[in-house]
């Protein structure tokens, strides 16, 4: 398969009440050394001044207005379908790509016919010398084992273009046709685990995901009440963490993998239940399990399609560690010690279980 190295790219911005972020994001896209062929903003029923801002300040940007906030997965899929080009830069509204990002991502993606996505390395906009997200691997518990998470940029491992298992949905360049052919983002997830779920399905199908280490995007503050940047863990995240992690496990892991993983899954589940109890979100956690049971039938229907596409075994994709924690969760010595014990237990179990996984 040959590609035009200058194949046009559509930039699709996912937005919900992002009036404060949109100018920085859109101005950065317009200032790319190799600018996108078109820019679309998919608005998830914003109630702030986002739409007015677009109409008044960015008349060349195409607005795709959705009637309500059904979550970023719906918006990202709608944007991919509305884009006129196969290559889609899927941008969150709080992402500010540096001027060379699109060019670097496009060259990396088109150089690998088996690649379906290329992502930049993201750094904190408030502290651009520190990595925020840089891809990751699939922990058998259904969590990301993140690369370079929160480490100083100067100490981050990796350079050039590297294969990774998991992308982070901040600013990846996607082969829209192949992504949608494998179901796109799971619109039932709303938030949390949606990029993990998509990445795992792509890798199960034998497609490659790339991390372009010298393409840098600044990542700003996220959505208030949903993103976890401060000291308080949002209740809505407790619900979707409880629900979505099990939906992706049931949908993507082979039954044999789930069986041999079960002791480790139960240990993690116990620890996270205690965390939600301590943080005051136990009701949301329990409600999430109810949501999982409610949507189990739908997940099993999707499972058939995932397993039919399988080219790579679970034991080749899943790892036992390290288990990545947000810094806010392990500030105290006691929390760090508990996290270390949990990580060691899960690593030990996966060492035993991995040869028997599907």
Buried (B, 14 or more C-beta within 10 A) or exposed (E): EEBEEEEBBBBBBBBBBBBBBBBBBBEBBBEBEBBBEBBBBBBBBBEBEBBEBBEEEBEEBBBBEBEEBBBBBBBBBBBBBBBEBBBBBBBBBBBBBBEBBBBBBBBBBBEBEEBBBBBBBBBBBEEBEBBBBBBBBBBBBBBBBBBBBBBEBEEBEBEEBBEBBBBBBBBBBBBBEBBBEBBBBBBBBBBBBBBBBBBBBBBBBEBBBBBBBBBBBBBBBBBEEBBBBEEEBBBBBBBBBBBBBBBBBBBBBBEEBBEBBEEBBEBBBEBBBEBBEEBEBBEBBBBBBEBBEEBBEEBEEBBEEBBEBBEBEBBEBBBBBBBBBEEEBBEEEEBEEBBEEBBBBBBEBBEEBBEEBB
